[in-house]
Amino acid sequence: MTKRKRYSAEFKAKVALEAIREDLTTAELAKKYDIHPTMITGWKRTAIENMASAFDGKSAAEPAISAGEVEKLHAKIGQLVIERDYCPQPPVSFSVLEAKSGEAGSP
């Protein structure tokens, strides 16, 4: 059994736009892009249904983040930077150093 193909949003939009233009039939587009005609019809329907949202003036892609949340995240970043810069490195085990010197062939 084969895995399902995943198509990017850009590819779907490109195919749906060609289907809306109707320069080629759905069957011709399906053959051109090697996909099932039903998928093209669904992408075309979805594109037409969601087209109005492009003009409504609301940007759904940008979530609203409050200034308090931003300040809290900046404080956490600062704390992590300080911990990284000023915390001592873990001590090197003496046995590790002996093993390395032993590998070099010294007695």
C-alpha contacts under 8 A as a table, 3 or more apart, distances in Angstrom:
res1	aa1	res2	aa2	distance
7	Y	11	F	6.35
7	Y	12	K	6.68
8	S	11	F	5.25
8	S	12	K	6.35
9	A	12	K	5.09
9	A	13	A	6.07
10	E	13	A	5.11
10	E	14	K	6.12
11	F	14	K	5.08
11	F	15	V	6.25
12	K	15	V	5.26
12	K	16	A	5.96
12	K	43	W	6.47
13	A	16	A	5.04
13	A	17	L	5.95
13	A	43	W	7.56
13	A	47	A	7.33
14	K	17	L	5.23
14	K	18	E	6.36
15	V	18	E	5.14
15	V	19	A	6.20
15	V	29	L	7.68
15	V	40	I	6.92
15	V	43	W	7.83
15	V	44	K	7.96
16	A	19	A	4.94
16	A	20	I	6.14
16	A	40	I	6.42
16	A	41	T	7.89
16	A	43	W	5.53
16	A	44	K	4.53
16	A	47	A	6.68
17	L	20	I	5.02
17	L	21	R	6.19
17	L	44	K	7.22
18	E	21	R	5.10
18	E	22	E	6.38
18	E	23	D	6.95
18	E	24	L	7.54
19	A	22	E	5.15
19	A	23	D	7.46
19	A	24	L	7.17
19	A	25	T	7.37
19	A	26	T	6.62
19	A	29	L	7.51
19	A	40	I	7.25
19	A	41	T	7.86
19	A	44	K	6.39
20	I	44	K	6.53
22	E	25	T	6.29
24	L	28	E	5.88
24	L	29	L	6.29
25	T	28	E	5.13
25	T	29	L	6.26
26	T	29	L	5.08
26	T	30	A	6.04
26	T	37	P	5.90
26	T	40	I	6.98
26	T	41	T	7.52
27	A	30	A	5.00
27	A	31	K	6.26
27	A	37	P	6.01
28	E	31	K	5.15
28	E	32	K	6.04
29	L	32	K	4.89
29	L	33	Y	6.10
29	L	37	P	7.69
29	L	40	I	7.99
30	A	33	Y	5.44
30	A	34	D	5.45
30	A	35	I	4.96
30	A	36	H	5.64
30	A	37	P	5.25
30	A	40	I	7.24
31	K	34	D	4.94
31	K	35	I	6.82
35	I	39	M	7.11
35	I	40	I	7.73
36	H	39	M	5.52
36	H	40	I	6.93
37	P	40	I	5.13
37	P	41	T	6.32
38	T	41	T	5.08
38	T	42	G	6.20
39	M	42	G	5.09
39	M	43	W	6.13
40	I	43	W	5.13
40	I	44	K	6.03
41	T	44	K	5.10
41	T	45	R	6.17
42	G	45	R	5.11
42	G	46	T	6.12
43	W	46	T	5.08
43	W	47	A	6.04
44	K	47	A	5.12
44	K	48	I	6.25
45	R	48	I	5.24
45	R	49	E	6.13
46	T	49	E	5.13
46	T	50	N	6.10
47	A	50	N	5.32
47	A	51	M	5.87
48	I	51	M	5.19
48	I	52	A	7.98
49	E	52	A	7.17
50	N	53	S	5.59
50	N	54	A	7.47
51	M	54	A	5.67
51	M	55	F	7.66
52	A	55	F	5.55
52	A	56	D	6.60
53	S	56	D	5.21
53	S	57	G	7.92
53	S	58	K	7.92
54	A	57	G	7.34
59	S	62	E	6.07
60	A	63	P	7.07
65	I	69	E	6.52
65	I	70	V	7.06
66	S	69	E	5.34
66	S	70	V	6.53
67	A	70	V	5.08
67	A	71	E	6.16
68	G	71	E	5.09
68	G	72	K	6.14
69	E	72	K	5.05
69	E	73	L	6.21
70	V	73	L	5.15
70	V	74	H	6.18
71	E	74	H	5.10
71	E	75	A	6.22
72	K	75	A	5.15
72	K	76	K	6.35
73	L	76	K	5.07
73	L	77	I	6.22
74	H	77	I	5.08
74	H	78	G	6.20
75	A	78	G	5.09
75	A	79	Q	6.21
76	K	79	Q	5.06
76	K	80	L	6.25
77	I	80	L	5.19
77	I	81	V	6.21
78	G	81	V	5.14
78	G	82	I	6.25
79	Q	82	I	5.24
79	Q	83	E	6.22
80	L	83	E	5.05
80	L	84	R	6.10
81	V	84	R	5.11
81	V	85	D	6.11
82	I	85	D	5.17
82	I	86	Y	5.92
82	I	87	C	7.94
83	E	86	Y	5.53
83	E	87	C	5.49
84	R	87	C	5.94
92	V	96	V	7.33
92	V	97	L	7.88
93	S	96	V	5.36
93	S	97	L	6.89
94	F	97	L	5.21
94	F	98	E	6.37
95	S	98	E	5.01
95	S	99	A	6.12
96	V	99	A	5.16
96	V	100	K	6.34
97	L	100	K	5.19
97	L	101	S	6.34
98	E	101	S	5.18
98	E	102	G	6.06
99	A	102	G	5.04
99	A	103	E	6.30
100	K	103	E	5.24
100	K	104	A	6.81
101	S	104	A	5.40
101	S	105	G	7.28
101	S	106	S	6.54
102	G	105	G	5.59
102	G	106	S	5.79
102	G	107	P	7.14
103	E	106	S	7.55
